[in-house]
Amino acid sequence: MPTLFSIQYLRALAALAVVIFHAGERSGVHFTIGAAGVDVFFVVSGFIMMAMSNSRPMRPSSFLRNRLLRIAPSYWAATILMIVGALVGLFPNLHIGLGHTIASFLFIPLPSPSNGQTWPVLVQGWTLNYEIFFYAVFAITLLAGARLRLVALAAVFGLLVLAGLLLQPENPIIAFYTAPVILEFVAGAAIAKLWRHGSLPPASVGIMLAVTAVAGFSAIQALKLEFDAWSCGPLAVMLVIGALSVETRGRLPNLPMLTYLGDASYSIYLWHTFAISIALKAGAVLGIPTPLLLSTGIVAGVLAGILAYESFERPMQFLLKGQRSALWRFRIRKPAR
């Protein structure tokens, strides 16, 4: 089945944005809006899950099993490396606690003994805690049937967010699961419904939406505005709708490099911080100027992710699945025009 290039490109660009964010954060160049790449990831994730469930029947148990096989091995490997690094003194600010470590492996959000934040051992794994929660709820909605799936998903996540807004829970775990960011998964699922029924706007409108989204992200960065799910979520939705609309009308070019980076985006997301830390420490010792230091960190982070993808994630998926599957590289049939 043909690849959705728009989704591949968005995954690639979101991963690159997160890499630039972390490289900038550690080199003194603040590209804070790069963190919004996570919002794009969440919307895309909701889209992929709903689109896949609409394309073929799925049992909740097999769905969860496939998603865990896709997500867990690389994440656990990166987490183990963090633990080993902390134990040998490479990460002096990382404090390891048994309960927190176990929770990290099980995708359970607990406050970190390092700083009290609801982060796992591998900090960027906080997004995977949301992903696994989304998968669990989505698996239950598979029992509702295709017509009611989106309604059930929206009801569950909508009620959780409403409860969070009304109760303002102090418990960090409850606050985590009632945060507005979970609505981005629902938005992605809704986009999948529009896409499947051919109800996306024309390409001209799609271009306007994408340009508006990029302009919105740029304005947040340039004006140093506060950004959260309420501001970045709608912009991410506009970007995804815009990109899909352009491709649906057959106007999106095939860019092999971006397609490949889309495939490698998960590994880039997981592993880039290791390489950035090493590159920036080495660069600081050598006295490399900040712009070059930032560029070095970005390149190192992306290359580390590609290396991890080729040497671990890709072979592991072949081993676990026995063949290339839609859960390894998102391929799904386009709807008829």
Secondary structure, DSSP 8 states (H G I E B T S, - for coil): --B-HHHHHHHHHHHHHHHHHHHHHHHT---GGGGGHHHHHHHHHHHHHHHHHHHS---HHHHHHHHHHHHHHHHHHHHHHHHHHHHTTS-TT----HHHHHHHHTT-----TTTSSS--SSGGGHHHHHHHHHHHHHHHHGGG-HHHHHHHHHHHHHHHHHHHHHH---SHHHHHHT-GGGHHHHHHHHHHHHHHTT-S--HHHHHHHHHHHHHHHHHHHHTT----HHHHHHHHHHHHHHHHHHHHTT-----HHHHHHHHTHHHHHHHHHHHHHHHHHHHHHHT--HHHHHHHHHHHHHHHHHHHIIIIIHHHHHHHHSS--TTTS-B------
